[in-house]
Amino acid sequence: MFDNKGFDYKTIEKIYRICDILKRISLVDYAKERLSLYGGTSLNFLHFKNIPRLSIDIDFNFRDLKTGDWGKERDEIDKIIKKILADLKYSDKNIRIQSSYPITRFTVNYKTKDEQLDSIKIEIGYMRRIPIFKKDQYLKFNHFNTDEEIEIKTPMSEELFGNKFCTLLYRYKDDTIISSRDLFDVYTISKNNFDNKMFEIAVIVDSLMRPEPRIYKQNPNTIVDNVSVDDQLLNLIRNREIPKDLKPESQSFINKYITISKEKYAKTIDSFFDNYEFNIKSLNSDDILNLDISSHPSILWNLKQIKK
């Protein structure tokens, strides 16, 4: 059973509600097979040991199983999420749905046990319909309140780690604004074991889904310096205790892989941005990459933007 000591009660209530939603999704095969859990919740609940920090939203990527029209499947996913929320006693008037081509966002408003207003965000992305690697996996964690086992689809750890690394660098257009939660997650990644080659490939491929600057041109010296450790992070860590080596360890880790991106993958990156070519062969990773990676919607979309 999860020990909730050292956390704000309002945050714990939200985590319980998130677990309730994830549990219901895990029981619906149609959704379970097509929704791959991403972001901080996936990292900290599924991929990291001992839950380094809490996460207060739900981020999925829809996976196209090639079983039919994915647009129609998207509609079915929306229906399933709405039913789950209704079954959990969230009323329609308290649910806001924003839908665009790349994403559907559910904002679920509710009153806490002490009658304060709060909300949960559920996002389902549709631009990462193809995993970077050959397949996703199913991992388990226990409900923080009931201790029930919850099994959820999620990418290979290295794909998530690479995504978080790039998210830290690219989340905001202004490179003086860096998320403290992203930094903490990258710090935790640096302390984990992973397949180094897979991580490198995940970082490079994920960076090609993003605009300039090219990843090897990012300035690692300003990235960590500009992070302010604020309540957005502190409230999610037990007793608000930040590791003393958070910034230096993260800086070293970021420097290492930005340097690697230049030394080993600059030609692939430059070919993408200058010649509009995604040269998969140059990555020497056919044995691990998804067979459809060259058709990845985010890769194709970024190429289209670069050509303009």
Buried (B, 14 or more C-beta within 10 A) or exposed (E): EBEBEEBBEBBBBBBBBBBBBBBBBBEBEBBBBBBBBBBBBBBBBBBBEEBBBBBBBBBBBBBBEEEEEBEEBBEEBBEBBBEBBEEBEBEEEBBEBEEEEEBBBBBBBBEEEEEEEBBBBBBBBBBBBBBBBEEBBEBEBBBBBEEEEBBBBBBBBBBBBBBBBBBBBBBEEEBEEBBBBBBBBBBBBBEBEBBEBBBBBBBBBBBBBBEEBBBBEBEBEEBBEBBEBEEEBBBBBBEBEBBEEBBEBBBEBBBEBBEBBBEBBBEBBEBBBEEEEBEBEBBEBEEBBBEEBEEBBBBBBBBEEBEE
